C-alpha cells in the first residue's frame, strides 16, 4: 500500500510499537481528519467532512463514532484509535467508502500527490467523495454516477461502464448485467446512443428497459460502486479524464500554474465541461491579471452562470488543503497494483 504521508497514521497502520493512539482532544488535526473520513466510510453518521470547520477536531461526535466502530469490530470499549482500530478501519471493507486521503493511499494504493490529490478534493466537492454518488436526473442529464459524476446525457456514463467491463468482465456481468452477458452489453450500447440514451430536454430514457434512474438499475449501480474491483477503476478513469482536461487547459489557460489554480480549473471543467471552462476563462481574461485575480473572476462568472456553485468555487479558492506553489504534475502511477 502507498503511505498516507501523515507520520502518525502511517506508524499506526504499520503497527509501530511506539505509535501514540489518537484520542479525544488530540491536536493533530490531519490525523484526526483521516480517522473521521474512515469512520464516515464505515457508515458512522454526523461526522464533519473537509469543508467543515470541525474537520480534524476529535470531539464528542468523533468519540462516540470511535466507540461504536470499536464495538462493531469486537474491540474493547475505548474511545481512542490505536493500531488495532486503525488497521480494522483500513482492512474491513467499507460500506460507503469515500475517496479521502487515507482511503486513496492505505486501501487503494494510490499516491496522494499530483492529480490524485486534486481528484480526491474534486470528488468531495462533486459528490461528497462517495464512490456511490448518484444523481437521478435532477439536472435532466439522466443518471450521473460515481466520483466525478459520469453523466448519461453528455455521453460520459458509457466511459466508466466500458472501463468496468474491461477491468473485470465477470463482475460487470454479475452486478450490472444481473448475470446476463447480453444485458450487460446492451447497457453499454444504450449509453452509447445519442444523448446517452435519454431525451435531451428531459433526461428521460428512450428505452424503458434501461431506465437507469429507477430500480432495479439504481441498486445495481450502487453495488457496482462499492465493488472492490471497481473502486480503483473509478480512480484510474477519473485520473485519465483529468489528465486530458489538464492538457487542454494548458492550451487555453497557460497562466494557471499553481496547485490551487489547476485544481480550481479541473473542478470547473468537471462541472461545466472543458468547453464551458474555456468559455468562462475567455469571458473574464484581461491583460495584466494575476493568477489569483483570474481565478476570482472565473469564480464570479461561473456563479453568474450557476448560482449553486458559489460555495464550491470559494472552497477551492480558500482551502488550506491546496498549495499556492507550482503544480507538480507526474504520472500518479495510476496504481501500483493496476
C-alpha angles and dihedrals in degrees: 000000000000117000116256089224093231106107097212093052094043092050093050092047091049090053094242109182094222095047109128115230118243108243142172113299092019109162094212097101095176092058093042090051090055089051092049091051092051091048091051089052088054089056099259104154134225099023120143123253125215092275091061124093089226094056107125095020113121098215136146097294093050090045091053091047092052092050091048093048092049090051091050090053094048094251125142120276103269134131099220133089109234130168095284094047095050092046089053090051090053101040103037108083110253117235093211107018121194126208092241128148093262096046094045092055110026097038107025098031099231123139117250095231143090115002093352091062091048091047091055090054095044091048091054090051093044103044107355088269092288120150085206097051109144131185108195099206097293087138096042090251095114113232119358113191143188140351098338097021103251097209128213103219097052089051095248099117092070089059096062093040091053090048090053092049093048094047097048116002094179094055091044091055093043097049109027097024092044087231094310115114091197093054090048091054093045090053090060091043091052093052090049091061120102110295089010092286097304134103108265099228099042108023090230117144122263090210121047089208088066103043091146097181092064137055138320088025098054092058091046092052091048091052092048091050094062097036105123093227092053101046095075088044089061090051095046093046092048091049090053090050091049092048090054092048091048091052090053092045091056088059097055102023107034090152091070104089110140125096088244092050095048091048091048092051095046091050089048091051092047090056101036101023125246090283092051092049090051091049092051091048093049092048095057103030113121131168115267099022115144117227091255091051091047093051091049091050091049090049090054092048093048090051089050088056095040114018091189090067097068098099091045094052093047091049091060092045094053111024117123089215090079128066127225089214124099117298110247107210119199137158093268086218087251085236135327090233098041 
